[in-house]
């Protein structure tokens, strides 16, 4: 069972300007809760309560003031901070001490998941994928995934396709082994110069070695919240879910 999670909550959020001109995008509301709070609640509901939040650039303080040490959310929250936004490989290297020798959940802080993730008995490296309907969100934002016939292994990924083929997208969560820290370090040092290492760089490395497994999520259960349209869509979904819970509680 995965027991640790790392949340990427940095970046410049250019797609959401001017909403993010004077605030951290992870503080933007998704219906009645800040985006980052929903991410943490999803992780806790998935069974992980030891969480590292990676912060960069300006406006890190509001996130820390909201989450504090995680007591109110049923978890333990730690922080790492860099003033300048850097690549994912560098941020994973910063998390090495927290990760230790354990597998961990890596989640993007601008992700909306309607349900918890099942982290039991996973083969890793692992990712969550979802069929994306044409009316739900812009497919060009997402990496498209091709799966093996049994739907358990990823065999190819196309970054930001111009048209849909499989209709299955990569979402914003992965489970990696602790070896990914050393892998990221080697990738950044290759050819003797610092290289930018993103999640796709790491995923493509594992794909080249036929080592990337997947879990299929139900349709309409994930959104990348990096655009105003997706933020609005997630707010509508969250409102519908809250209304359904109230009706169930009243029965």
N, C-alpha and C positions, 0 to 999 in steps of 0.2 A: 504493500500500500504506500502510495506517495504521501509524504508527511510534511514537505516543505513546498512553498510557492514563491516565485519571484515575479513581481509586477512591474512592467515598464511604464512609468508615468512621467516621462519627460517629453522633449521635442518642442517644436515651435508652433504646431497646429495651424499652419498657414491656410489649410482648406477651410478652417472655421472662422477666419477673420471676417468682420471686426469683432466677433463675439469673444475672441481670445486675445484681443489687443492689450487688455489690462487684467487678465485673469488666467489661471491655469485651466486648460480645457477640461481636465479631469474633475473640475468643480462645477461644470455646467450641469444643469438639472436634466435628469431623465424622469419625467413626470414629477414625482414628489421626493426624489433623492438625488444627491450629486452622483455623477457618473462613477467616480472612484469608489464610493460607498457601495454601489451595486456590484462592482467587480469584487470587492472584498467579501460581500455577502455571498456571492456565487461560489467563491473559493471555500469559504467556511461551510456552506451547505454541501459542498463536494467532499467534505471530511478533512480538510487541511486547515490547521490553525496556527502554523508557524510561517509567517509571511514577511518577506523583504520587499519594500517599495523603493524602486530606483527613481530618484528625482533629478532633474537637470534644469538649467536655465533659470528664469525668473519665476516668481510666484509659487515657490515650493512651500512656503510657510502655511498658506491656507489649507493645503492638503494635510500637513502635519497637525494643524490645529483641529481639523475635523476628525481625523482618525486617531490621533494621540497614540497610545500604546496598544490600542485594539481591544481594551477591556470591554467597552460597550458593545462591541461587535462579536464577542466570544472568541477572540484570537489574540495572538501576540504579534505585534507589528514592529519591525525594525526598518531603518532607513539608511540609504546610501545617497550621497549628493555629489554632483559635479556641476560647476557653473555653466560650462559649455556643453551643449548636446553632442553626444558622440555616437558612434555606431553600436549596434547590438553586441557585436563581439567584445568590444571594450567593456560594455556594461555587464555582460556575463562574467568577464574576468574579475570585475569589481565584486561580484557576488560569490566568488569562489570560497571564501572563508565561511560564509553563511551556509552555502550548499554542503560543504564538507564532502563526504564520500557517498552521498545519497542521491537517488534520482529526485528530480524536482519538476514541478509544474511551472512553466513559463507562460504568463498571460499578458497580453497587451492591455494597457489601462483604459483604452478607448473601445473596449469590447462590451457588447450587451449579449448576455445569455439568458434565455427565458427559463431555463432549468439548470440544476446542478449537473456537473460532469461526473460520469462514472469512472473512478480512478482505480478500481479493483482489478487485479490480475491482468495488468496491461503488459504488452510487449512494448519496449521502447528502444529507440526513439518513436514517438507516437504523436499523431495530430488528430484534431477533430475536423470533420468535413460536413458539408450540408448541401442538399440540392437547392439551388437558387431559382425561384420562379421569376419570370420576366417582369412581373409587376411589383416585386417586393423591394428590390434595390438595384442600382446600376451595376451590372456584372463586370464592367470594365475596371471597377475598383479592386477586384479580387483576383487572386491567383486561381486558375482553374485546375482541377485535379482529375487525373485518370487513375482508376483503381483496377486491381486485379479482378478476375471473374468472381472470386468469393467475397469481394468488397472489403477485404481486410488489410490489403497492402497497397501503398501508393506506388505507382510505377512511372508516373510522369506528372510534371507541373508546368503550366504555361502562365507566365506572369502577365497580368493585365491584357487578356486576349481581346482582339477586335471583334470577334463574334463567338457565341457560345457553341461548344461541341458536346462535352459531357454534361454540362449544366451543374457540375458539382464544384463547390468552392472550398478553399482552405479557410478555416476560421482563425481566431486569434489566440489559440491555446495549443501548447505542445508539452509533452513530457520528454525530458532528456536525462540521460545518465550524467553523473558528475564528470565523466571524461570530456564532456563538451567544453568545459573551461579550458583544458589544455589544447583541445582542437581549435578553439577560437584564438588562443594565443599563437599557435603555429600558423594559422591562416593570416593573422595580422602581421607576422614577421616574414612571411614568404617573400622571396626575391630580395631580401635585405632592406625592404622599405615598409613603413606602416601601411596596411591595406584596410579599406572599409569592409567590414564583415557584417552583413545583415542576416536576418533569420533565413532568408532565401538562400544565402551562401551556405549556411550550415545544413539546411534541409537538402540542398542539391548534393552536398558531400555524401550524406547518408543515402540518398537516392542512387548515387553512382555505385554504392556498395550493396544495393538491394536491401536497405535497412531503414524502412520507414513504414510504420503501420498506422492504421486509421480506424476511427470510430465514426459512424454516420449519425448525425443529429437529425431530428425531425425538421421538415421545412418550417421556415419562419421562426426559428428558435435562436438565431444569431444575427447580429448586425455589427459592422464596423462603423463606429460612431464618429468618424472623421469628417463627415459632411453635414450641413444643416438638414438636408432631407432625411438622412438616416437618423439623426438626433430626434427629429420630429416623429418619425416612424416608430422608433423605440419608445418614445413617450406614450404614444397611442397604445402600443402593445402592453407596456407596463400598467397603464390605466385599466385596460381590459382585464389583465390578470388580477389586479387589486380588487376590481369590481366582482370578479368571479369568486375570489376568496371571501369577500364580505357576504355574498349570497350563500355560499356553502356554510359559513359560520352561523348564519341566521336560520338555517334549516333545522 
